[in-house]
Amino acid sequence: MATENSTSEQKSKKKLFKKLSRKRLIFILLSVFVLLMLSGFGVIKASDNPAFCSTLCHNMEPMYDSYEHSNLLANAHKKKDVVCHDCHQDSLAKKSSEGVKYVTGDYEDPMKTREFSKSMCLKCHDYEKVKAKTNFKDSNPHDSHNGQLDCNKCHRMHEPSKVYCANCHEFSWMEKLPDSFSSKK
């Protein structure tokens, strides 16, 4: 009896596909494809808003909070109308992969800190102007005896920045640093 039911179900499925003309089947498949593509583009466009990622992914909340409500560099960039995608310029494939990892639970929490190259920072910041602005009486952190260091040696976006020079030196300008630095020394 069970085999009779499964056989009749298979026959009814075959009849359904036979009833659909080839044109209708192609139309349905194309419609589904277009709908999926439009949804994907909608998600990509929505992700331009910094709040989008923290709304969907709880592990993004600390980054969004530092961008929105902190004394850290992420918030300083927000005040200059810099959005996340201005620095986080991941490919569509990487974004899709991260989305799949989140949905399947295959992600790190808390997330690893990303370190950007100096060239990323220099897309917006003029190094010579920064160097001129930090030419203090006793030293210049941007004209170091260690050469030109990567910006992330000191500067952090979503966590307190640290003074690399303070590993060996103590300069008077360290006491006057903004609150975004974890230690004035």
N, C-alpha and C positions, 0 to 999 in steps of 0.2 A: 504494500500500500504506500509506503514511504517513497519507494522508487517511482510509483505512478505519479505522485504529487510533484516530485522534483523533475520528472520528465515533462509534465504538463507546464511547470513553471518555465523550463527552458524553452519550450515551444512558444509560450506567450511572449517571452523576451525576444525570440527570433522574429515573431510576427510584428512586434513593436518596431524593430529596426527595419523590417521589410516595408512596413507602412510608411516610414519616413522616407521621403524621396532623397536622393543623393544631394540635391540642392538644399533641402531643409537641414539635413545633417551637417553640411558644410556651413550653412548659415548659423546654426546653433553653436558649432565649434568655434567659428570666428567670433561670434558674439561673446562667448565665454572668454576667449583669448583677449579681446579688446577690453572687456570688463576688468580682467586681471591686470592688464597693462595700465589702464587708467587708475586703478586702485594703487598700483605700485608707484606711479608718478605722483599720486596724491600724498602717499606716505613720504616720498622724497621731499616734496614741497613743504609738507607739514614739519619735517625735521629741520627746516631752516629756522624755525622758532626754537630758541634754547629751552623753553619749558616743555616741549614735546617729548624729548628723550627722558627727562626725569618723571614725566607723567606715566610713561609706559614701563620704564625700567627702574626699579627701586635702587639699584646700585649706581645709578647716575645722580641720585638726589644730592649727595655731598658736593659733587661738581657743580650742579645747578645752584645749590645754596651759596657756594663760594662765589659764583658768578653774580648772583642776584643780591646777596645780603652780607657781604663780608668786607673786611679791610684788606683783603688780599689782592694780588695783581689781576686776578680774573675779574673782579668787580671794577678795578680801575680801567680795564679794557672795555667793560660794558659801558662805562660812563663816556667812553669815546666812540660808542656805537660799533664796537667790534663784536661780532657774533661768533659762536663756537666754530662754525664751518669756515671762518676766515683763517683759522689755524688748523683745525681738524679736517683736512681735505682728503678724506678717504675715498677710494674708488667705490663705484656701485657694487662691485663684487665683494669688497671688504665689508661694506655696510650690510649687504644681504647676509653674508656669513655671520656677522655679529648678531643680526636679528635671529637667525636660525639657532645660534648658540644660546641666546637668551631664552627662546621659546623651549628649547630642549633641556635647559638647565645646565648647560655645559659652558659656564663662564666663571670668572674669578670674582669673588666678593670678599674684601674690597678689591677694586680694580687696581692694576699696576699703574704707577705713575708713568706717564709718557714723557719722554725727553725729546725736545725738538732741537734741531741743529741751529747753529748760529745763523745760517743762511735764511732760515725761516723767520727769525726775528728781524733780520736786516731787510726783509721785504717791506717793512713799515718803518723801522727805526734807522736813522742815519747814525752810524757808529761815530763818525767824527763829531757830530753835534752832541752825542751822549758823552763822549770823551771830554769835550769842552765844558759841558755842564758839570762834570764831576772832577774838575781840576782843582782839588782842595790844596790848601797850603802845605800840608805834610805828605800827601800822596794822592794818586789818582787810581781808583780801583779799575778803571777802564784803560789804563796805560801801565800795566803791571810788568814787573820784572820777569813774570812767568810767561809773557807774551799775551797774545789775544786768546783768552779762554772762551769756552762755550758759555753762552749766557746762562744756561741752566746750572752752572757751578754755583751761582748765587741766587738767581731769579727763579721763582716757582709761581705757577699760576693759581693752583687750587690748594696750596698749603703754604705755610710761612716760608719766606725767602731766608737765606742764610748768607752771612758774609764770609766768603772763602778766605779773604785776607786775614780774618780773625783767627785762623788756624795757627798763624805764626806772629801776627802783628796786632798792635793796639793803636788805632789812630783816633784823633779827636772827632773826625766826621762820623765815626761809627755811632756816636751818641746822638746824632741828629737824624738818623735814618727814619723813614716812615714806619708806621705801625705794621706794615706788611712783612717786616723782618722779624724773625722769631727772637733774635737776640741783637741788642745794639752793640754787643762786643763780639 
